[in-house]
Amino acid sequence: MDGRLRLDDEARSAAAEDFGHLLRRMPEGVLQPASDQDVADIIRRAGDLRRRIAPRGRGHSVYGRAQVRDGIVIDMTRLRAIHEIGGDRIIVDAGATWSEVLAATLPRGLTPPVLTDYLELSIGGTLAVGGIGGMTSRYGVQTDNVLELDVITGRGEKITCSPSSNSGLFHAVRAGLGQVGVVTRATLRLMPAPEKVRRYVLTYPDLATLLTDERLLAADDRFDAVQGSILPAPTGWTIRLDAARYLSAGEPPNDDALLGGLSDDRPAAQVSTLEYFNYLDRLAPLERLLRSNGQWFHPHPWLMTFVGDSRIGPVVSGELDRLMPADLGSFGQILLSPFRRSRAASPLLRLPADELLYAFNLVRIPTTDAIAEAERLVEANRAIYERVRAAGGTLYPVSALPMSGEDWRRHFGSAWTGFRNAKRSFDPGHILTPGYETFHADGR
């Protein structure tokens, strides 16, 4: 191989950890590939030796999904080149981050339609789960904005796929949890980038009023991004709405029209105008703070789900009754972001049946690194997920909770048979991404 297979303790120990700091699985080695051919070679060799492979981007899994015990971790950050930028697309290696994509596209006045709230995630990592962002309400998820993928299957075959070529693989890879192939290169859709963003942070007296306004905004599309949040406060909870309107060069904001009909506490509204990138990178100050005080390196028992509009009020109210602010931490929050089901088209992203949905996420940032407390919150996540599922909700798989093969079968529902058949076809030896524990060894 042109790359390097590291067998030393330093590389192996680093690959045994992730952002979640909840599970630790020690690999036999870490591949630092120099090309996609290295990735294909190691997958074929792993198949011969009955070893498993875990592709790893920036290591932001929160529950060991990019780990593998007694197998090989592929450090995909070694493949991060920007290959080509056109008027409506970019070709980029899967190990690049979304911030690196923006650094290449914004000077040309272009941007991906949907970006994650945190920009230092890898392209391949988010395409493996779907990729949710503020613009999901308008343009779907990141996997809906992929034009073509270069994939190494579990057989070690290099295949280019798209909606019109090798479409079965294309649909099984997007939001497919890395089960049938390793994405090495992606062609992503681009659109003209706004120059500035008018941002409104609004405060609400209660959950019901927030939900009423979120329904209104989902119906009229006056904002480009809408995200509700519930934050810990000394007296209980603070309820907010963060809404953004993208502005082209010279376009003035119309605050009266944008805020018309909303029922927030208007004197408490925070209104600002930001450069587009500064708005997208708005979590960077929080990251710096958490790194400086050490909480960035604590366990992160996050839970991310989707709940339909018909059940969202009772589900969230019930969880707020059970939660204590300390369960999230002083910098944690509950995210409650509306979007329409019809805007998201990736078949393996499993969503509730309602047309109006909410991403209901518990972003826990504990003040302690005590593993017993982290394990308690993981158990709580499982109980919350059971209640969400009973209410017709679904899981966004970047969550800290154990999932059995039967759990995954229920999660994928009507898509399970096709997904299982794709696994049998493209990864018959069950080489790839064992951290999700999605399939039994016999393919069930």
Summary of the structure (lengths in Angstrom):
residues: 444
radius of gyration: 21.3
end to end distance: 34.1
largest distance: 66.5
contacts: 1562
relative contact order: 0.14
helix: 36%
strand: 25%
